Structure formats: structure tokens, C-alpha cells
């Protein structure tokens, strides 16, 4: 039976590996991930230390089979959260392929919801891969009108 625990600073290698594998599963070019690897690790380390990046690890015995990252991001009050100056952000959710379809994603998303509520956050966002979008929709997530632009 899988167990769930809080992420700690010691999990940096797991988080980096799961993030990379998540993007590979989504079809991201390996070369781009190679470039991102070290900068992400350097960004993540202090965020794990000061607990502004938090989340959960799922284990079966000694094997880590899944993880989810969470952040509380500063955001001005908005019609969706008119009394709150922050949003929850879900990122880096990864479940090893052989453990998919067992309810682990739902369990992690429920834990994320509860963690955000515990922290006084009632509105959260995520940026799903095309492959994962139906899973999130089945959990009640709605598509928003966000757009992106890469500046050079």
C-alpha cells in the first residue's frame, strides 16, 4: 500500500528527476530539458529550504512512485478570489507509468486541495500537459483564458 509524506529538502534529486520525466512524457525535446536541468535545481534548492516549494511524495516501500509540487504564489485579489492576495499553484505532478490508473493522481490532488485550504488558499491553478488535461477535468478543473508569450 503506498504511503504519502511531505516533501523535504532531501528530495531535490527526486523532484528534479520527476520534473524531467514529466516533460519527457509530454514530448518536450530532451535538449531543452538538458538546458533547464541545472537552473531548475538552483532555483529549487532555496525554495525547498524556505518551504515556499512544498508538496508530497508517494512511496511503496523504498520506491518513490509519484510526487507533486505546490506553491503559494502572490497574486492580487481577483473576481475568483476577491479576498485573497494569493493563489495555489500545482506543478511537477508525476506518477511512474507502471503506477498510473490507480488513483494516485486523484489522491495527490486531494492532498493539494487540503494543503492549500489549510494555508488559507481557496483558489488554485495549474498548467496541464495536453495528455493530462482530461485527468484534471475529471477532477473538476476548468480551462481558463490564460495566454503566454515568450519574450526575447
C-alpha positions as a Python dict, from the first residue, in 0.01 Angstrom:
ca = {
    (1, 'X'): (0, 0, 0),
    (2, 'X'): (150, 337, -97),
    (3, 'X'): (230, 591, 172),
    (4, 'X'): (232, 967, 127),
    (5, 'X'): (472, 1201, 301),
    (6, 'X'): (570, 1567, 282),
    (7, 'X'): (849, 1675, 50),
    (8, 'X'): (1175, 1769, 225),
    (9, 'X'): (1499, 1935, 112),
    (10, 'X'): (1650, 1585, 79),
    (11, 'X'): (1407, 1514, -208),
    (12, 'X'): (1571, 1753, -454),
    (13, 'X'): (1702, 1471, -678),
    (14, 'X'): (1359, 1303, -688),
    (15, 'X'): (1182, 1629, -772),
    (16, 'X'): (1430, 1714, -1048),
    (17, 'X'): (1403, 1363, -1193),
    (18, 'X'): (1022, 1363, -1182),
    (19, 'X'): (1004, 1708, -1342),
    (20, 'X'): (1229, 1594, -1625),
    (21, 'X'): (1030, 1274, -1677),
    (22, 'X'): (702, 1468, -1669),
    (23, 'X'): (823, 1694, -1951),
    (24, 'X'): (966, 1398, -2148),
    (25, 'X'): (626, 1226, -2123),
    (26, 'X'): (471, 1546, -2260),
    (27, 'X'): (700, 1533, -2563),
    (28, 'X'): (943, 1809, -2467),
    (29, 'X'): (1273, 1794, -2654),
    (30, 'X'): (1550, 1634, -2443),
    (31, 'X'): (1797, 1909, -2541),
    (32, 'X'): (1571, 2176, -2392),
    (33, 'X'): (1540, 1971, -2073),
    (34, 'X'): (1918, 1937, -2054),
    (35, 'X'): (1943, 2318, -2059),
    (36, 'X'): (1672, 2354, -1792),
    (37, 'X'): (1806, 2092, -1551),
    (38, 'X'): (2072, 2284, -1358),
    (39, 'X'): (1888, 2619, -1349),
    (40, 'X'): (1580, 2440, -1209),
    (41, 'X'): (1790, 2267, -942),
    (42, 'X'): (1946, 2601, -846),
    (43, 'X'): (1601, 2760, -828),
    (44, 'X'): (1451, 2469, -633),
    (45, 'X'): (1712, 2434, -357),
    (46, 'X'): (1636, 2760, -171),
    (47, 'X'): (1260, 2716, -226),
    (48, 'X'): (1274, 2374, -60),
    (49, 'X'): (1483, 2515, 221),
    (50, 'X'): (1245, 2803, 299),
    (51, 'X'): (941, 2583, 226),
    (52, 'X'): (797, 2806, -48),
    (53, 'X'): (801, 2490, -261),
    (54, 'X'): (618, 2214, -77),
    (55, 'X'): (423, 1907, -167),
    (56, 'X'): (408, 1532, -134),
    (57, 'X'): (596, 1214, -224),
    (58, 'X'): (425, 876, -271),
    (59, 'X'): (625, 566, -183),
    (60, 'X'): (574, 193, -186),
    (61, 'X'): (837, 58, 46),
    (62, 'X'): (1168, 210, -64),
    (63, 'X'): (1045, 306, -413),
    (64, 'X'): (927, 660, -484),
    (65, 'X'): (643, 625, -734),
    (66, 'X'): (495, 975, -754),
    (67, 'X'): (528, 1334, -643),
    (68, 'X'): (354, 1670, -661),
    (69, 'X'): (489, 2020, -608),
    (70, 'X'): (289, 2308, -465),
    (71, 'X'): (345, 2679, -418),
    (72, 'X'): (151, 2972, -277),
    (73, 'X'): (203, 3250, -529),
    (74, 'X'): (149, 3617, -467),
    (75, 'X'): (-146, 3732, -679),
    (76, 'X'): (-370, 4034, -646),
    (77, 'X'): (-730, 3982, -535),
    (78, 'X'): (-931, 3870, -834),
    (79, 'X'): (-1301, 3802, -904),
    (80, 'X'): (-1227, 3430, -848),
    (81, 'X'): (-1066, 3506, -508),
    (82, 'X'): (-1173, 3862, -415),
    (83, 'X'): (-1049, 3848, -54),
    (84, 'X'): (-718, 3670, -109),
    (85, 'X'): (-387, 3807, -234),
    (86, 'X'): (-250, 3469, -338),
    (87, 'X'): (-323, 3156, -538),
    (88, 'X'): (-219, 2798, -503),
    (89, 'X'): (-4, 2665, -784),
    (90, 'X'): (22, 2294, -865),
    (91, 'X'): (330, 2182, -1057),
    (92, 'X'): (551, 1886, -1132),
    (93, 'X'): (292, 1616, -1072),
    (94, 'X'): (445, 1289, -1188),
    (95, 'X'): (339, 926, -1144),
    (96, 'X'): (564, 649, -1273),
    (97, 'X'): (399, 482, -1575),
    (98, 'X'): (355, 141, -1411),
    (99, 'X'): (158, 303, -1125),
    (100, 'X'): (-80, 513, -1337),
    (101, 'X'): (-453, 447, -1338),
    (102, 'X'): (-458, 353, -968),
    (103, 'X'): (-598, 679, -828),
    (104, 'X'): (-263, 824, -721),
    (105, 'X'): (-315, 1150, -913),
    (106, 'X'): (-659, 1199, -755),
    (107, 'X'): (-515, 1129, -411),
    (108, 'X'): (-232, 1379, -463),
    (109, 'X'): (-471, 1643, -596),
    (110, 'X'): (-699, 1592, -293),
    (111, 'X'): (-397, 1634, -67),
    (112, 'X'): (-301, 1951, -259),
    (113, 'X'): (-653, 2094, -214),
    (114, 'X'): (-643, 2021, 158),
    (115, 'X'): (-296, 2170, 197),
    (116, 'X'): (-400, 2489, 18),
    (117, 'X'): (-714, 2520, 230),
    (118, 'X'): (-505, 2467, 545),
    (119, 'X'): (-291, 2761, 430),
    (120, 'X'): (-594, 2984, 366),
    (121, 'X'): (-585, 2945, -13),
    (122, 'X'): (-918, 2878, -181),
    (123, 'X'): (-820, 2917, -549),
    (124, 'X'): (-550, 2724, -732),
    (125, 'X'): (-410, 2698, -1082),
    (126, 'X'): (-201, 2458, -1286),
    (127, 'X'): (-71, 2428, -1639),
    (128, 'X'): (-150, 2077, -1762),
    (129, 'X'): (11, 1889, -2042),
    (130, 'X'): (-223, 1801, -2328),
    (131, 'X'): (-210, 1439, -2214),
    (132, 'X'): (-302, 1523, -1852),
    (133, 'X'): (-576, 1778, -1922),
    (134, 'X'): (-861, 1519, -1927),
    (135, 'X'): (-748, 1385, -1590),
    (136, 'X'): (-768, 1730, -1432),
    (137, 'X'): (-1103, 1800, -1599),
    (138, 'X'): (-1238, 1478, -1444),
    (139, 'X'): (-1133, 1619, -1105),
    (140, 'X'): (-1333, 1939, -1157),
    (141, 'X'): (-1066, 2169, -1301),
    (142, 'X'): (-1179, 2424, -1562),
    (143, 'X'): (-986, 2573, -1853),
    (144, 'X'): (-913, 2943, -1805),
    (145, 'X'): (-836, 3216, -2056),
    (146, 'X'): (-466, 3242, -1977),
    (147, 'X'): (-229, 3310, -2263),
    (148, 'X'): (150, 3305, -2275),
    (149, 'X'): (421, 3480, -2472),
    (150, 'X'): (794, 3415, -2473),
    (151, 'X'): (997, 3735, -2492),
    (152, 'X'): (1341, 3751, -2649),
}
